[in-house]
Amino acid sequence: MLITIPSNLRNQMRCVTDAVYTCTITVRSSATSGDLMLQEPVEGSQQESQRPEDSEMARLLEAEGQNMPVLRRGEAVEGIIVHVDDEGLLVNIGAKSEGVIPYREMRSLPEDEAKALKAGDPIVATLVRTDEAGQYMLSYDRAQAERGWRQLEKEKDSDELITGKVIGHNRGGILVETRGVQAFVPLSQLSPEHRELASGEGDDQLQALDTLVGEEFQFKVIEVNRRRQRAILSERAASQDMRIEQRQALLAELQEGAVRKGRVTGVRDFGAFVDLGGADGLIHVSELAWEPVTHPSEIVQTGQELEVHVLKVDHETGRISLSLRRTQPDPWLAEVEAYQEGQIVEATVTRLAVFGAFARLEQSNIEGLIHISEMADHHINHPREVIKEGDTRRVKVLRIEPERRRLGLSLRQVDA
């Protein structure tokens, strides 16, 4: 009788090559594993005394049989390739015998990847059947879906981003194919952009979701239940992660003084927020235009695309200050070129302050300041003692400061 000893027992049994051993073989039928252990009848009425080596081998064989996994048809198993030849792969799956994956059961694997397989590589396959010799016949192709489920479980645990293709939708969300598995994305887990797209009701919503079919997007796995064939993805979570990465990259490369393209994402009383492609910056109301602005909505609208000037980047707080007006020529600088220090011109008083009066030069939009000390030769307590709003007076240009956009004027030095 020929007995095959599993490879993982040979080292434990201290067997010597080509030696002849006498074994006592026990016959036992196991309903669960299908194992048969045979016991030869002993001739005569006396049985030879059992040697220690025989007892040890029998014990190890019995223990090994009890520890072997029970494999079922259709079950996915993980194994290690032990041999590759022209017919297929021989795989150690931790059972009594190796499994075989014929090349005809590996058609879903690209040819270059199949050729690259070698001994020692891990592989997942599905048990198809057990042949007459007890060999396990496996299929790589049938394990494709199982590999997808296992991959999704790993990506959920590692919080990775995955790519999926939209293959359909219903009133609750969209259907996505990824890793050979059909997954579901609830409407609440769509990205802000796609949630806005699908914000309608009834047929309007379904038509909006139709535009996503066939497109690929990034997702995160938030739930996997293989037993119930349930996989839930989130585009919103993936969008948030990508936004953080984009923001960090943008802050690292953004330079003060640069001009960038952006899209207005919000308008408030104090200014407008602009998305620069990963991070929002703020255009303060004073930086929207060269002329005074009552409300930002006079200049920009949500969704508007524009170019902005980067004023300041605070890497500690992540704040980005922007300017819209500095992307355009300053009309003040162009107009002030027509004037010189010491020149006498007409000006209209526009408003009074405790420290002086502002006056707009005639036929221009340039305002200058008449300091209270330049209103009269004698001491006055308030500009109203000398002038009032709306008065037109001749003034002398004392100072022109282009970098500060300031103009100093004088009343008392006109006749000096």
C-alpha positions in Angstrom: 0.0 0.0 0.0 1.3 3.5 -0.9 0.9 6.2 1.7 1.4 9.9 0.9 2.6 11.9 3.9 1.7 15.6 3.8 4.8 17.9 3.3 4.3 19.8 6.6 4.6 16.5 8.6 7.7 15.1 7.0 10.1 17.3 9.1 8.3 16.4 12.3 8.5 12.7 11.7 12.3 12.5 11.4 12.0 10.3 8.3 15.1 9.0 6.5 15.2 8.9 2.8 14.7 5.5 1.2 14.2 3.9 4.6 11.5 1.3 5.1 9.1 1.8 7.9 6.5 -0.5 9.5 3.3 1.3 10.2 0.2 0.5 12.0 -2.6 2.0 10.0 -6.0 2.7 11.5 -9.1 2.7 9.4 -11.6 5.5 10.3 -14.3 7.1 8.4 -15.0 10.8 8.9 -18.4 12.1 7.8 -17.3 15.7 7.9 -13.9 15.6 6.1 -14.3 12.5 4.0 -10.9 11.2 5.2 -10.2 7.5 5.3 -7.5 6.0 7.6 -6.9 2.3 7.0 -6.0 -0.4 9.4 -4.5 -3.6 8.1 -5.6 -6.8 9.7 -2.9 -8.5 11.7 -2.2 -12.1 10.7 -2.3 -14.6 13.5 -3.5 -14.2 16.9 -0.5 -12.1 18.1 0.2 -8.5 17.1 3.7 -7.2 16.9 4.5 -4.6 19.5 4.2 -1.1 18.2 7.4 0.9 17.8 7.6 4.5 19.1 8.2 5.8 15.6 4.9 4.2 14.4 2.9 5.7 17.3 4.4 9.2 16.6 3.6 9.1 12.9 0.0 7.9 13.6 -0.5 10.7 16.1 0.8 13.4 13.8 -1.3 12.1 10.9 -4.4 12.1 13.1 -3.7 15.6 14.4 -3.0 16.9 10.9 -6.3 15.5 9.6 -8.2 17.2 12.4 -6.6 20.6 11.7 -7.2 20.5 7.9 -9.8 23.1 6.8 -13.0 21.8 5.3 -13.3 23.3 1.9 -16.6 23.7 0.1 -17.4 24.1 -3.6 -17.7 27.8 -4.5 -15.6 29.0 -1.5 -12.8 31.5 -2.1 -9.5 30.4 -0.8 -6.2 32.2 -0.4 -3.0 30.4 -1.3 0.6 30.7 -2.3 1.9 29.7 -5.7 4.4 26.8 -5.3 4.9 25.9 -9.0 4.2 27.4 -12.5 4.2 25.3 -15.7 2.6 25.3 -19.1 -0.7 23.9 -17.8 -1.3 26.3 -15.0 -0.5 27.0 -11.3 0.1 24.7 -8.4 -1.1 26.5 -5.2 -0.6 25.7 -1.6 -4.0 26.4 0.0 -3.3 24.8 3.4 -5.2 21.6 2.7 -4.2 18.0 2.4 -3.2 18.5 -1.2 -2.4 21.5 -3.4 -4.8 23.2 -5.6 -4.5 23.6 -9.4 -5.6 26.7 -11.4 -5.6 25.8 -15.2 -4.9 28.7 -17.5 -8.4 28.4 -18.9 -9.6 29.5 -15.5 -7.4 32.7 -15.6 -8.8 34.4 -18.7 -9.8 37.5 -16.7 -6.2 38.1 -15.8 -4.2 40.2 -18.3 -1.7 38.2 -20.3 1.3 40.2 -19.1 0.2 39.8 -15.4 -0.4 36.0 -15.9 3.1 35.6 -17.3 4.6 37.5 -14.4 3.2 35.1 -11.8 5.9 33.1 -9.9 6.4 30.8 -7.0 5.8 32.6 -3.7 3.2 35.0 -5.1 -0.1 35.1 -3.2 -3.3 34.4 -5.1 -7.1 34.1 -4.4 -9.2 31.5 -6.3 -12.5 29.7 -6.0 -12.9 26.0 -5.3 -14.6 24.4 -8.4 -14.4 20.7 -7.5 -12.2 17.9 -6.2 -11.1 15.4 -8.7 -10.8 11.6 -8.3 -7.3 11.8 -6.9 -8.3 14.3 -4.3 -6.8 17.3 -6.1 -8.5 20.6 -5.6 -9.5 22.3 -8.9 -9.6 26.1 -8.6 -10.7 29.1 -10.7 -9.1 32.5 -10.7 -11.9 33.9 -12.8 -14.7 32.9 -10.5 -12.9 34.5 -7.6 -12.9 37.9 -9.3 -16.0 39.2 -7.4 -14.7 37.8 -4.2 -11.4 39.6 -4.7 -13.4 42.8 -5.2 -15.2 42.4 -1.9 -11.9 41.7 0.0 -10.3 44.7 -1.7 -13.2 46.9 -0.7 -12.9 45.7 2.9 -9.2 46.6 3.0 -9.8 50.0 1.4 -12.5 50.7 4.0 -10.1 49.8 6.8 -7.3 51.9 5.3 -9.6 54.8 4.5 -8.4 54.9 0.9 -9.8 56.7 -2.1 -11.1 54.5 -4.9 -12.4 55.1 -8.4 -15.8 53.9 -9.5 -18.0 54.2 -12.6 -21.6 55.3 -12.4 -23.7 52.6 -14.1 -27.2 53.7 -13.0 -29.4 55.4 -10.4 -32.6 55.4 -8.6 -34.5 57.9 -6.4 -32.3 57.1 -3.5 -28.9 57.6 -5.1 -26.5 56.3 -7.8 -25.2 52.8 -8.6 -21.4 52.5 -9.0 -19.3 49.6 -10.3 -15.8 49.3 -8.7 -13.5 46.3 -8.2 -16.1 44.2 -10.0 -18.6 44.9 -7.3 -21.8 47.0 -7.7 -22.0 49.5 -4.9 -24.5 52.2 -3.9 -24.0 55.9 -3.1 -27.0 57.6 -1.3 -27.9 61.1 -2.4 -26.8 62.4 1.0 -23.3 61.0 0.2 -22.9 62.8 -3.1 -20.4 65.6 -3.4 -21.8 69.2 -2.9 -21.6 69.8 -6.6 -23.6 66.6 -7.5 -26.0 67.1 -4.6 -26.9 70.5 -6.0 -27.3 69.0 -9.5 -29.7 66.4 -8.1 -31.6 68.9 -5.9 -34.7 68.8 -8.0 -37.7 66.4 -7.6 -39.3 63.7 -9.6 -38.3 63.5 -13.3 -36.1 66.6 -13.0 -33.9 64.8 -10.4 -33.7 61.6 -12.5 -32.7 63.5 -15.6 -30.0 65.3 -13.7 -28.7 61.9 -12.4 -28.7 60.6 -16.0 -25.9 63.0 -16.8 -23.6 61.1 -14.3 -24.0 57.7 -15.9 -20.8 56.5 -17.6 -18.7 59.0 -15.6 -15.9 58.0 -13.2 -15.5 59.7 -9.8 -13.6 59.2 -6.6 -15.2 57.6 -3.6 -14.5 56.3 -0.1 -15.9 53.0 1.2 -18.0 53.5 4.3 -19.8 50.2 4.6 -19.1 46.6 3.4 -21.2 43.6 4.1 -20.2 40.6 2.0 -22.9 38.3 3.4 -25.6 40.7 2.4 -23.8 41.8 -0.8 -23.9 45.4 0.4 -21.3 48.1 -0.3 -22.0 51.7 0.5 -19.7 54.5 -0.9 -19.4 58.2 -0.2 -18.4 60.8 -2.8 -18.8 63.5 -0.2 -16.1 62.1 2.1 -13.8 61.6 -0.9 -14.4 65.2 -2.0 -13.5 66.5 1.5 -10.3 64.5 1.6 -9.3 65.7 -1.9 -10.2 69.3 -0.9 -7.8 69.1 2.1 -5.0 67.7 -0.2 -5.6 70.4 -2.8 -5.6 73.1 -0.1 -2.3 72.0 1.3 -0.8 71.9 -2.2 -2.2 75.3 -3.1 -1.0 77.0 0.0 2.5 75.6 -0.6 2.7 77.0 -4.1 0.7 80.2 -3.8 2.8 83.4 -4.0 1.9 86.9 -2.9 1.5 89.2 -5.9 0.5 86.4 -8.2 -2.7 86.5 -10.3 -4.9 83.4 -10.2 -8.2 82.4 -11.8 -11.0 81.5 -9.4 -14.8 81.2 -9.1 -17.0 83.1 -6.7 -18.5 80.7 -4.1 -20.2 83.2 -1.8 -21.0 86.9 -1.4 -21.3 88.5 2.1 -21.6 92.1 3.3 -17.9 92.2 4.1 -16.7 90.7 0.8 -16.7 87.7 -1.6 -15.2 84.2 -1.3 -13.4 82.8 -4.3 -12.4 79.2 -4.9 -8.8 79.1 -6.3 -9.0 75.4 -7.0 -8.6 73.7 -3.6 -8.9 76.6 -1.2 -11.1 79.7 -0.8 -9.7 83.2 -0.5 -11.5 86.4 0.6 -11.8 89.6 -1.4 -12.6 92.3 1.2 -15.2 94.8 0.0 -12.5 97.5 0.0 -10.5 95.4 -2.6 -13.4 94.8 -5.0 -13.0 98.1 -7.0 -11.0 101.3 -7.0 -14.2 103.3 -6.4 -16.2 103.0 -3.1 -18.5 99.9 -3.1 -21.8 99.9 -1.1 -22.2 96.1 -1.3 -20.1 93.3 -2.9 -23.1 92.2 -5.0 -22.7 95.4 -7.0 -19.4 94.0 -8.4 -19.5 90.1 -8.3 -22.1 87.3 -8.3 -21.9 83.7 -7.0 -20.6 81.4 -9.7 -18.8 84.2 -11.6 -15.3 83.3 -12.8 -12.6 86.0 -12.5 -8.9 86.7 -12.1 -7.7 87.9 -8.7 -4.5 89.3 -7.2 -3.1 87.4 -4.2 -2.5 90.0 -1.5 -1.4 87.8 1.4 -1.1 84.1 2.3 -1.1 83.1 6.0 0.4 79.6 6.2 -0.4 79.3 9.9 -4.1 80.0 9.7 -4.6 79.0 6.0 -6.2 82.4 5.2 -5.8 83.9 1.7 -6.4 87.6 1.1 -7.3 88.5 -2.5 -7.9 91.7 -4.5 -10.0 92.2 -7.6 -9.3 95.8 -8.2 -5.5 95.3 -8.3 -5.9 93.2 -11.5 -6.9 96.4 -13.2 -5.0 99.6 -13.7 -5.5 102.2 -11.0 -7.4 105.1 -12.5 -6.1 107.3 -9.7 -2.5 106.9 -10.9 -3.5 107.7 -14.5 -5.4 110.9 -13.5 -2.9 112.2 -11.0 -0.2 112.3 -13.7 -2.0 115.5 -15.0 -1.1 117.4 -11.8 2.1 118.6 -10.3 3.1 119.8 -6.8 2.7 123.6 -6.5 -0.1 123.7 -9.0 -3.3 125.8 -8.3 -6.5 124.0 -9.3 -10.3 124.1 -8.6 -11.7 121.6 -6.2 -15.1 120.8 -4.7 -15.5 119.9 -1.0 -17.0 116.4 -0.6 -17.0 115.9 3.1 -15.8 117.4 6.4 -13.9 115.7 9.2 -12.5 117.0 12.5 -8.9 116.9 11.1 -9.8 118.6 7.8 -11.8 118.4 4.6 -11.8 116.2 1.5 -12.1 117.8 -1.9 -12.4 116.4 -5.4 -10.2 118.1 -8.1 -12.2 119.6 -10.9 -12.9 117.3 -13.9 -11.4 114.3 -12.2 -12.2 111.5 -9.7 -9.2 112.3 -7.5 -9.8 113.4 -3.9 -7.2 115.2 -1.8 -7.1 116.2 1.9 -7.1 119.8 3.0 -5.7 119.4 6.6 -7.2 121.8 9.2 -3.8 123.5 9.5 -3.9 124.4 5.8 -7.3 126.1 5.9 -6.5 129.4 7.3 -3.7 131.5 8.6 -5.3 131.7 12.0 -6.3 128.9 14.4 -9.7 127.3 13.8 -11.4 124.5 15.9 -13.3 122.9 13.0 -13.2 123.0 9.2 -16.9 124.1 9.2 -15.7 127.6 10.4 -14.1 128.1 7.0 -15.8 125.9 4.4 -18.8 123.6 4.0 -19.6 120.6 1.8 -20.4 121.5 -1.8 -18.1 124.6 -1.8 -15.8 125.0 -4.8 -12.5 126.6 -4.0 -9.1 127.1 -5.5 -6.5 124.9 -3.8 -2.8 124.4 -4.1 -1.3 120.9 -4.6 1.2 120.4 -1.8 2.1 116.7 -2.0 1.5 113.8 -4.4 2.1 110.3 -3.0 1.3 107.7 -5.7 2.3 104.7 -3.6 -0.2 105.7 -0.9 -2.7 107.2 -3.3 -2.7 110.4 -1.3 -2.9 114.0 -2.3 -2.2 117.0 0.1 -4.0 120.3 -0.6 -4.0 123.7 0.9 -6.4 126.7 1.0 -4.2 129.2 2.8 -1.2 128.8 0.5 -3.2 129.7 -2.7 -2.3 133.4 -2.5 1.1 132.8 -0.9 
